[in-house]
Amino acid sequence: MLGTIAVQAVTAGAAYGRTDALAGQKLNLEFVSANPTGPVHIGGTRWAAVGDALGRLLEASGASVTREYYFNDAGAQIDRFALSLMAAAHGRPVPEDGYAGDYIVDIAEQVVAAEPGLLERDEAEQQERFRVRGVDLMFAEIKRTLADFGVVFDVYFSERTLHETGALDKAIARLRANGHVYEADGAVWLRTTDFGDDKDRPLIKSDGAPTYFAADCAYYLDKRDRGFDKVVIMLGADHAGYVGRYKALAAAVGDDPEATLEILLGQLVNLVRDGEPVRMSKRAGTVVLLEDLVEAVGADAARYALARASVDQQIDLDLDLWSRQTNDNPVFYVQYAHARISSLLRNAADLGLVLGEAADVDVAALEHQRESDLLRALGEFPRVLTAAAELRAPHRVARYLEELAGTYHRFYDSCRVLPRGDEEVTPLTTARLWLCAATATVLRNGLDVLGVTAPERM
């Protein structure tokens, strides 16, 4: 009977919608992974919202998920970051290809305050101390900013540890043993063209320094050695060229890339206000940051807006729209539906009406077309979650919630729930209360998957 869906949803509570469709899968989900050379920008913010929602989705479908952040704390970019901090501390111009912005000055001042006399030491020692302390301070801020956005990782993995533990040498030795490594022009190469890549990739440069790709090899093997069935990596569209070499890498170590490696590519985000692009940050100067977006529209709207579109679509995010407290703002529309039901249930309690026992609910009383429409929508929720998880598509959850909110509003406008005056409380009254509570449960569970709150008052 269709009406039993309402009872199932209320009784299951937070568990309603969860399935075991992906049970037994052990996944490593890597996302954001911004270099610790600056605050999280708007592109990384999209991955934070989508990646966290995807992790929640996969877990709701029974998968075991480890969220991982890989921070590149080794290499030329970190050297430029340290030199930029040194320049700021000494009042010098930004070095060529260096980093600028108020945040560089702030971090430089913190490093100097923590190490009195640092600016009197020799240049090499200064650079090392600015590197070590600067990276620590920058990454602490990145972690704090993401945590304030509701995104916390299970593992924060340092690229530097791959160099320090000999993991790079072990990875190259394994690839060599598999017969895919050769030397040419004084460098060491992986023959990735054997596995469909457009050209072979260097592992060790002619000067003896390892490449970023060598670290990628060691990192992939580290994940597989930790027992993950599949490595899922979320990258910006500007990293599309990495797909072929990553797939070739997986094949070179003996894996089936289609089974053990999945790379999701996401498009850009453009912010718009008053019809004009928003391009500048108050702190970073040249890019828009996560904090700028949250300040403009709030964390809930930011997360919902970024997760609402398929990752392969470029977003033009209208700050005016997403900051409005009106029904044309999609997140407000969904949250308002939950708040409206919460208000109704409070009013019912004031009248002495409670849900009671599930066994006492006459679900057969729910015969109106709007009631049937709402029940069918509620019954679709588990399938929506499973499909969204399998397709790596959190936006399907957002679009479902908007349709559910609309279905509820149409039900509410057509079917009176609470009695008026001296009207008798009937089995239909109780059944409709259960239907409302069930809708609130699904709205709440769906918003939770997206990392968005379900307010009881608005």
Buried (B, 14 or more C-beta within 10 A) or exposed (E): EBBBBBBBBBBBEEEBBBBEBBEEBEBBBBBBBBBBBBBBBBBBBBBBBBBBBBBBBBBBBBBBBBBBBBBBBBBEBBBBBBBBBBBBBEEEEBBEEBBBBEBBBBBBEBBBEEBEEBEEEEEEEBBEBBBBBBBBBBBEBBBEBBEEBBBEBEEBBBBBBBBEEEBBBBBBEBBBEEEBBEEEEEBBBBBBBEBEBEEBBBBBBEEEEBBBBBBBBBBBBBBBEEEBBBBBBBBBEEBEEBBBBBBBBBBBBEBEBEEBBBBBBBBBBBBBBEEEEBEEBEBBEEBBBBBBBBEBBBBBBBBBBBBBBBBEEEBEBBBEBBBBEEBEBBBBBBBBBBBBBBEBBEEBEEEEBEBEEBEEBEBEBBEBEBBBBBBEBBBBBBEBBBBBBEEBBBBBBBBBBBBBBBBBBBBBEEBEBBBEEEEEBEBBBBBBBBBBBBBBBBBBBBBBBBBBBBEBEE
